[in-house]
Amino acid sequence: MSALPVERRRLGPLVALLAADGVSRAGNAITIVAVPLIALQIAGTPLAIAAAGIAATLPLVVGGVVGGWVVDRLGFRRASILADAASGATVLAIPILAALGALPLWALLLLVLLSNLLDAPGAAARSSQIPELCERAGAALPRVVAAQATVSRTATMVGAGVAGLLVAVAGAAPAMLVDAAAFGVAILLTIAFVPVVPLPVTGGADAARADSGWRALTAGVRFVLRTPLVRAIVIMVVVTNALDTAGMTVLKPLYAAGLGHDGAELGIMVACFAGGALAGAAIYGIVGDRVPRHALYVVLFLLAGVPPYATMALAPPFPVVAVVLALSGLAAGPLNPLIDSALYRLIPAEIRARVLGAITAGVTAAMPLGSLVAGLGVDGLGLAAALAATAVLYLAAILATSFGRRWRGF
């Protein structure tokens, strides 16, 4: 009779962690919607939106590299709480200063920069706790990572929808109050239900001294560079995320605009892909551990990346494009859980946050480059040729990085 309550207690911390992560990501979605509108209201120029985008992106690179070291030093739970508290405070300052009429553009950009500087370490701290909490719960890691991806995608979609409603009803600045409240809820969930995950202690005084220097700060980057399988995964993720950013920010909007209906089809395209990805992540959580991982990885990447751009380049009727995007999203949904499960197995716990932070930094740094190259490609080659080139580059990236002896440990 006592087995059920014990099992619930073992599962409770894991459920609380996923809930805290989902609430935090919903808050981030509100920020993504509200901050550009606040910047536009303050300065009245599209350049203000671009400046807000830079202020939101640049600190993710710095925070990913440096913040991982801080997380590994402080411990995952403590770092998660501190990061959410600091981010919540900076976000809360935005509507307060706006209400007082004391929010110039430079202050908004500074607050956004500080908030996002702490966002990557906070996310790394939450994710780094998953393997140990899975072990305590007796849960399969692939299923839990798939659940995290499903919660994350759902929270982002809900957060964006709530942000749109709040902006329409109350305005962009007051919407940030809900964002700050989301950080508060995430903190309370972590404090109340997520236990401390002890980090392994290796070495002695010499190890402690080494952990305080430059080598400790760059341990995540060095691990990625020196581990063939992790290096191959990261190269693949960096390149394909740059291509996906090019598609989302340049190629798909231009394609939708070219259909002659004020670009309204872009919303349908995004919804089809997002819905497919949500379903794909959920399905992977049910059946993913029954399929050979490497074969699934290659097939899913091929289906997720190549068909959308090749189809748009061929210019079929729009319903065909929408169906292809939905199916590509279905293939894309399991990719993050599949990759994250492999990384959790491969990365030592004592440097896990640093490695995850370094990966986040590399992916984030490559994303603006993808948009820039796509813009130049469309300008020089035309949209159809740029779409076809993106499909070819996606295929080349998959074929160049996804085979060989190093993949035996995937």
Residue, then its C-alpha position, 0 to 999 in steps of 0.5 A: m500500500s505504501a509503494l504508490p506514495v513513494e513512487r509519487r515522491r520520486l516522480g514529483p521532483l522531475v514533474a516539478l522541474l519540467a513544470a518550472d521549465g515550461v513556465s519559464r519558457a512561457g514567460n520568455a515567449i511573452t518577452i519575445v512578443a512584447v519587447p519589440l513592441i515596447a522598443l517601437q513605442i519608445a523610439g518610433t523607428p524599426l531600428a529600435i526593433a533591430a536593436a532590441g533583437i541584438a540586445a536579446t541575442l548577444p548575451l545568449v552567446v556570452g551567457g552560454v559560455v561563461g554562465g555554464w561555469v557559474v552553474d557548475r560551480l554553484g550547483f544546478r538547483r541554486a543556479s537555476i533559482l538565482a538566474d530566474a530571480a535575477s531575470g525576473a527582477t530585470v523583467l519586472a523593472i520594465p513595466i515599472l519604469a514604463a509606468l513612471g515614464a522613466l524608460p528610455l530606449w537605452a534602459l530597455l536595451l540594458l534590461v533586456l541584455l541583463s535578462n537574456l544574459l542570465d537566461a542561458p545559464g538558467a536553462a542550462a541549470r534546469s536541463s542539467q538536473i534531468p539525468e539524475l532526477c530521471e534516475r531517482a524517478g526510475a524513468a527512461l531518459p528519452r521519454v523524459v527528454a521528449a516530455q520536456a520538449t513537448v512541454s517546452r513547445t506547448a509553453t512557448m505556443v501558449g505564452a505567445g498566444v497569451a502575450g498577443l492577448l495581453v498586448a491587445v487588452a492592456g498593452a506591451a509593457p503591462a504584459m511584462l508583469v505576467d512574464a515576471a510572475a512566470f519567473g516567480v512561479a518557476i522559482l517557487l516550484t524549484i524551491a518547494f519540490v526540486p531537491v539538490v542534485p549533488l555534483p560529483v567531486t573529483g580530484g582534490a586541492d589541485a582540481a579545485r584550483a584548476d576549476s577556478g581558472w581559464r581551463a575551467l571556464t573553457a572546459g565546455v568548449r574543449f570537451v566539444l572539440r575533443t569528443p568526436l561524436v559530440r563535435a559532430i552533433v554540435i556541427m550538425v546542430v549549428v549548421t542546420n539551426a543557421l539554415d532554419t533561421a535563414g528560412m524562418t526570418v528571410l526565406k519563408p516570409l519572402y515566399a509567403a509575401g510572394l503569394g500575393h495575399d499580404g503574406a498571410e500564409l506565413g502564419i499558416m506555415v508556422a502553425c503547420f510546422a509547429g503543430g507537427a513538431l509538437a505531435g512528433a515530440a509527443i510520439y517520440g516520448i511513446v515509441g522513441d526508445r524502441v527505434p535504432r537511434h542513429a538511423l532515426y537521427v539521420v532519417l528525421f534530419l533528412l525529412a525535417g530539413v530538405p523537403p520544405y525548401a525543395t518544395m517551396a523552390l518548386a512552387p507547387p500549390f500552397p496546400v502542398v507546401a502546408v502539408v509538407l511543412a506539417l510532415s517536416g515538423l512531425a519529423a523535426g519534433p523528436l530531434n531535440p529529445l534524441i540529441d539531448s538524450a545523447l548529450y546527457r549520456l556523453i557529457p560528464a555531470e561535473i561539466r554538463a552545464r558548461v558543455l550545454g552552455a557552449i553548445t547554446a552559444g555556438v548555435t545562437a552565434a550562427m543564427p544571425l549569420g544564417s539570416l545574413v547569408a540568406g538575404l544576400g543569396v536572395d538578392g543575388l540569386g533570386l528566391a527560388a534559387a536560394l530555396a533550392a540552395t538551402a535544401v542542398l546545403y541541408l542535405a550536404a550538412i547531413l551527409a557530411t557529419s552523420f556517418g562514421r565510426r564515431w556514431r557507434g556511441f550515439 
